[in-house]
Amino acid sequence: MSARVADVVVVGAGPVGLMCAYLGRLCGIDVVVIDKSEGPLEVGRADALNARTLQLLELVDLFDKLYPFGKPCNTSSVWANGQFVSRQSKWWEQLEGCLHKHFLMLGQSHLEKLLDGKLSEIDAAVRRSTFIENIELNSTGCLTTLSTGERIQSRYVIGADGAHSFVRNHFEVPFEITRPQIVWAVIDGVIETDFVKVPEIIVFQAETSDVAWIPREGEIDRFYVRMDTKDFTMDQAIAKINRAMQPHTLSFKEIVWFSQFAVKESVAENFFVHDRVFLVGDACHVHSVNGGQGLNTGLADAFNLMWKLNMVLNFEAPKELLQSYENERKPVARDVIATSGELVRSTKFSASGTHAEDYVKIVEKRAGNITGMGVRYGDAELHGSRLFDFEVFNGSAKTRLYSLMGYTKFTLFIFGDCQLDLKIPEFVKVMQILPNEDRENYWTRNTQYENLALLVRPDSYIQSTAPLDKIESLLELCSINNSDSSKVYSA
Ligand SMILES: Cc1cc2nc3c(=O)[nH]c(=O)nc-3n(C[C@H](O)[C@H](O)[C@H](O)COP(=O)(O)OP(=O)(O)OC[C@H]3O[C@@H](n4cnc5c(N)ncnc54)[C@H](O)[C@@H]3O)c2cc1C
């Protein structure tokens, strides 16, 4: 049987593989997605999209399809021995340059079903109930053999196949796992309680702070209960919830999902191997659920990687650009693991006996990871920082900066009134934004980037900046025929 030819094979249609496939298709990349499961997730697993993820979803027109189904939540409170201790939300409220300063509490299955449906609509449906038998490297890329016997020859393979990744193991990428012997029960269900129901994350501290109440979409609530043994029943977990909430009581009218989560911590040694194979999501980083970072970090991997593949596959960008995926995302994964590791350990071990308060202090200290807004890919002030979002007008119609961007191209934002006579490469979109009210053109009152030209990456991080009389210097870097071309793409 001759092999089907594709640009990219994505192994795994969890949320991260699905997002890679969706972004790839937006960019005109021929992506084939394989998954051993029969369909997208129905219930359970990740429960929150952070503020940065919400911004990224806006870039690719997915935000409006998800937001109405979720529950905004930016407040945590602490209760100890039946008494209210504290309530906090300042690390969300202080976020600058974004509209949605909160988590959107929403089960992972909503995102998976949306993306799965989108891929079917564009004739790129996930190949379900299919395993990977083998991946062989050859002179033009990778030859993947499926359990159906079919073979696919692709330029690249993306391993999005979760914590037990076949792809990672097949290419012998080191993945040393720490197991801190911490096991959580997770229960999603419809509850009955005499405790006032509020859209807040509540950490209860009894002897330890081992119960957290997470608001969820619709009628559902979630409880994380630290059990520290794999051998427990749901009734034991519910008893622990009741002990922590005393004098209040709680029971479940309906259980939607009951699972256990044994904490494992690891970052893969490599995220990009043999110049052909990438690892994304849980395939290259696993950690505790504390801080809600697993799904969000994986989605940010997808947004970081797919525009780079687009530039290499469709615009002759130098292949070195692809290495920047690992260079940028591995440090982020390490930070995420440090954050979730510190959080999960603080639920039990506290010098002062104030576990729940300690937990909140760590959240505050690590807010950049938890909100997703602290991630940056460069040291200079603007270079590598996320583009701020703010109101922009077109005549009298109000819009926002992020709605003027797209994922398939760089955007050259020119914040100021100057004549433009520029030769623009195909992969750059130019948006001029005037400083004063204008009847026909885009304008803003925001002075954040006044008199600056910003070259912004497709994943909305600032690549480089220049004063208005030096805009050509940004565009010279954009020319793919220019000997300095690698600079525009480099991270
Ligand atoms: C039991 C459990 C509970 C969790 N609970 C929470 C939680 O409460 N909160 C939270 O924030 N996060 C939670 N997570 C983590 C969160 O779900 C992950 O971070 C997220 O799913 C990562 O997405 P992914 O796409 O990288 O991997 P996954 O979602 O694991 O997707 C991997 C996909 O690859 C497919 N696959 C695997 N091997 C192969 C193969 N050889 N061939 C073909 N397909 C393959 C699988 O079928 C799957 O669809 C939980 C994870 C688990 C496992």
The ligand as an ORCA input file, in Angstrom:
! r2SCAN-3c Opt
* xyz 0 1
  C      -7.325     11.117     35.429
  C      -6.926     12.529     35.128
  C      -7.501     13.550     35.855
  C      -7.139     14.852     35.593
  N      -7.713     15.816     36.311
  C      -7.376     17.079     36.083
  C      -7.955     18.090     36.836
  O      -8.753     17.822     37.722
  N      -7.597     19.388     36.570
  C      -6.668     19.694     35.609
  O      -6.343     20.872     35.387
  N      -6.106     18.743     34.855
  C      -6.434     17.450     35.088
  N      -5.850     16.489     34.370
  C      -4.817     16.886     33.401
  C      -5.402     17.361     32.073
  O      -6.507     16.569     31.742
  C      -4.284     17.287     31.041
  O      -3.292     18.258     31.382
  C      -4.748     17.524     29.620
  O      -5.705     16.581     29.253
  C      -3.554     17.426     28.683
  O      -3.983     17.316     27.372
  P      -3.166     16.511     26.264
  O      -3.920     16.720     25.008
  O      -1.738     16.891     26.353
  O      -3.217     14.997     26.706
  P      -4.463     14.024     26.898
  O      -5.673     14.798     27.276
  O      -4.019     12.940     27.814
  O      -4.736     13.428     25.460
  C      -3.919     12.437     24.880
  C      -4.697     11.779     23.763
  O      -3.824     10.868     23.105
  C      -4.498      9.651     22.843
  N      -3.471      8.614     22.749
  C      -2.617      8.211     23.712
  N      -1.778      7.282     23.233
  C      -2.093      7.096     21.940
  C      -1.580      6.258     20.916
  N      -0.539      5.435     21.114
  N      -2.156      6.305     19.693
  C      -3.202      7.129     19.465
  N      -3.724      7.949     20.400
  C      -3.174      7.931     21.620
  C      -5.464      9.502     23.999
  O      -6.563      8.701     23.649
  C      -5.870     10.953     24.259
  O      -7.028     11.322     23.555
  C      -6.187     15.167     34.598
  C      -5.615     14.132     33.864
  C      -5.971     12.833     34.126
  C      -5.318     11.737     33.323
*
